[in-house]
């Protein structure tokens, strides 16, 4: 997977207060997530299957408080 700093990260258009994450396609088999306030900090790497499971959980209300 390429170095996280060189990836084209995107963040939600709803992010206005800085408490956001940024997401990038690391390669054909991975997604990279980082803290928008600490872009030189560590990045989390997920497989496509892990990311799809997370998105399904979000859409399904699994993480609602």
N, C-alpha and C positions, 0 to 999 in steps of 0.2 A: 504494500500500500504506500502511496506517495507520502512524503512528509506533510503533516497537517497544515503547516503554515503556507504551503504553496497551493493549497486547494482553493477553489472558488466557493467560499462559504456564502450561504444565504440565511436571512432571518426574516421572520414574519413582519408584514407591514403593520401589524398591531403592536409591535415592539416600539415603545416610545420612552419608557422610563429607564431603560438600560438593564433591567433584570430579565435578560433573554438568553436563549441559546442560539447558536448558529449551526447549520447542518450543511454537509457537503458530501457528494458522492466521491468516496475514496478510490474506488475502482469498480469493476463490474461485480465484485463480490463483497462490497462493504460500504457502510455509511459511517461518517465521522461527525461527532457532535462536540462542540466546545462552548465554553462560557463566553458570551459576547463582551463581558467586562474584563476578561483576562485571556485575550486571544493568544498570548504566548505561553499560557499555562497548558496543563495536560488536556488531551482530547480523548474522548471515549470512542471506541471503534466497535461497530456491530455488523453482523452478517446481514444480508438482505432478509433472510428468514426471521431473524431477531427483530429487525426494524419493522417488518410487516406485522409481526405479532404485537409489538408495542402500539402501532397505529390502530390495529383492530381493537386493542384494549381501550385506547383513548376514545375511539368512536363508539364503543360499546358501553362506556360509562364505568369501566373497571376501576378507574383512578379518581372518580368523583368523590369529593369529601362530604 
